[in-house]
């Protein structure tokens, strides 16, 4: 007999993630900046503040 799979609750999952990140970064802005920089490097993103416009 097969067990019935539980349905995934995406809203609950996103709330949990948001709460964990809020607790982590609330009093530690340096950790936020460090993590954001590593994400930018990993996905080869350029932040809006460091992006330069190309003038022809």
C-alpha positions as CSV (number, residue, x, y, z in Angstrom):
1,X,0.0,0.0,0.0
2,X,1.4,3.4,-1.0
3,X,1.6,6.3,1.4
4,X,-0.1,9.5,0.4
5,X,2.5,12.2,-0.3
6,X,2.1,15.4,1.7
7,X,1.5,18.5,-0.4
8,X,4.3,21.1,-0.3
9,X,3.3,24.4,1.3
10,X,5.4,27.0,-0.7
11,X,4.1,29.9,1.4
12,X,5.1,28.3,4.7
13,X,8.5,27.4,3.2
14,X,9.2,30.9,2.0
15,X,8.1,32.3,5.4
16,X,10.5,30.0,7.2
17,X,13.4,31.0,4.9
18,X,12.6,34.7,5.3
19,X,12.5,34.3,9.1
20,X,15.8,32.4,9.2
21,X,17.6,35.0,7.0
22,X,16.1,37.9,9.1
23,X,17.5,36.4,12.3
24,X,20.9,35.9,10.6
25,X,21.2,39.4,9.2
26,X,19.3,41.5,11.7
27,X,22.3,42.7,13.7
28,X,25.0,41.6,11.3
29,X,25.1,43.7,8.1
30,X,28.6,42.5,7.3
31,X,27.4,38.9,6.9
32,X,24.7,40.2,4.5
33,X,27.2,42.1,2.4
34,X,29.6,39.1,2.4
35,X,26.9,36.7,1.3
36,X,25.6,39.0,-1.4
37,X,29.1,39.5,-2.8
38,X,29.7,35.7,-2.9
39,X,26.3,35.3,-4.7
40,X,27.3,38.0,-7.3
41,X,30.6,36.2,-7.9
42,X,28.9,32.8,-8.2
43,X,26.3,33.9,-10.7
44,X,28.5,36.5,-12.4
45,X,26.2,39.3,-11.5
46,X,27.0,43.0,-11.4
47,X,25.4,45.2,-8.7
48,X,23.7,48.4,-9.8
49,X,26.0,50.5,-7.7
50,X,29.2,49.1,-9.3
51,X,27.8,48.9,-12.9
52,X,29.4,51.5,-15.2
53,X,27.6,52.8,-18.3
54,X,29.3,52.4,-21.6
55,X,29.6,55.7,-23.5
56,X,30.2,55.4,-27.2
